[in-house]
Amino acid sequence: MTIRDRVEQLVAEPPIVFGEPIDTADGATVITVSSVGGLLRHPRPVGVFVVHEGRAHWTPAMDANRIAQLGEWIGLLTGVIAALALLRRPPWPDLGHRPV
């Protein structure tokens, strides 16, 4: 990968923003990580790095509202498909006995 390819990749991807390190009472250092993107270019939390006793741990951010909304959409779609399957007549002919 050339330098030009890497620069084009950085321009195409949203930039990553690291927050100021925060020292906690137990001696750990917390560094927040955000991604700037979207139409309005608002920062979106990605996760945090926690450095404690010389070891770094990555903890990704989780958006519970987004996960819940995905579950609601899946439930709604399942209900619509089930209702359409029950209300639609089958494509094969009715083979029941009919009096003449």
C-alpha positions in Angstrom: 0.0 0.0 0.0 1.4 3.3 -1.0 1.2 6.5 1.0 -1.3 7.9 -1.6 -3.6 4.9 -1.1 -3.4 5.3 2.7 -4.3 9.0 2.5 -7.3 8.2 0.2 -8.4 5.5 2.7 -8.2 8.0 5.6 -10.2 10.6 3.6 -12.9 8.0 2.7 -13.3 6.7 6.2 -14.6 8.8 9.1 -11.8 10.0 11.3 -11.2 8.5 14.8 -11.0 11.0 17.6 -9.3 10.1 20.9 -10.4 12.0 24.1 -8.2 13.4 26.8 -6.9 10.7 29.2 -8.8 10.5 32.5 -7.0 9.2 35.6 -9.2 7.3 38.0 -8.8 6.8 41.8 -7.7 3.1 41.4 -4.8 4.1 39.1 -6.4 3.3 35.8 -6.4 5.7 32.8 -9.5 5.9 30.6 -9.2 7.2 27.0 -12.5 7.6 25.1 -12.7 6.9 21.4 -15.2 8.5 19.0 -15.8 8.4 15.2 -16.9 11.5 13.4 -19.2 10.8 10.5 -22.7 11.1 9.2 -24.4 14.0 7.5 -24.1 16.4 10.4 -20.5 15.2 11.3 -21.4 14.5 15.0 -19.1 12.3 17.0 -20.4 8.8 17.7 -18.9 6.9 20.7 -16.9 3.8 19.6 -15.6 2.7 22.9 -12.9 3.2 25.5 -9.3 2.1 26.2 -8.6 1.4 29.8 -4.9 1.3 30.8 -4.4 -0.3 34.2 -1.1 -1.7 35.6 0.6 -1.5 32.2 -2.1 -3.4 30.3 -4.6 -1.9 27.9 -8.1 -3.2 27.5 -10.6 -2.2 24.8 -14.3 -1.9 25.7 -16.6 -1.2 22.7 -19.5 1.1 23.2 -22.9 -0.5 22.9 -26.1 1.4 21.9 -28.9 -0.4 23.6 -31.6 1.8 21.9 -30.3 0.8 18.5 -30.4 -2.9 19.4 -33.9 -2.6 20.9 -35.1 -0.8 17.7 -33.6 -3.6 15.6 -35.6 -6.2 17.6 -38.8 -4.2 17.2 -38.3 -3.9 13.4 -37.7 -7.7 13.1 -40.8 -8.4 15.2 -42.9 -6.0 13.0 -41.6 -7.5 9.8 -42.3 -11.1 11.1 -45.9 -10.1 12.0 -46.5 -8.5 8.6 -45.1 -11.6 6.7 -47.2 -13.9 8.9 -50.4 -11.9 8.3 -49.8 -11.8 4.6 -49.2 -15.6 4.6 -52.4 -16.2 6.5 -54.6 -13.8 4.5 -53.4 -14.7 1.0 -55.1 -17.5 -0.8 -52.8 -20.4 -1.7 -51.9 -20.5 -5.4 -53.2 -24.1 -5.9 -56.8 -24.9 -6.7 -59.3 -25.8 -4.0 -59.7 -29.6 -4.1 -62.6 -29.8 -1.7 -65.9 -31.5 -2.7 -68.5 -29.1 -4.0 -72.1 -30.2 -4.6 -73.3 -29.7 -8.1 
